[in-house]
């Protein structure tokens, strides 16, 4: 059964989290690497990037900048995820 999202924002952020997980694997970037870059704990990064569950954290603009930079996201990929 497909997941039903509350709104378009929730659908897009979920898609971003799934995409970022795959890109991190391709680029060999760990959550610990992102945590060092952001100056927070690895568990906090995990909560921001968690794909499912009710204990997800909010992703800030600063987080997005770091996440896109870490995986060498192209301009096209950035625009795709930043547009509603």
Secondary structure, 3 states (H helix, E strand, C coil): CCCCCCCHHHHHHHHHHHHHHHHHHHHCCCHHHHHHHHCCCHHHHHHHHCCCCCCCCCCCHHHHHHHHHHCCCCHHHHHHHHCC
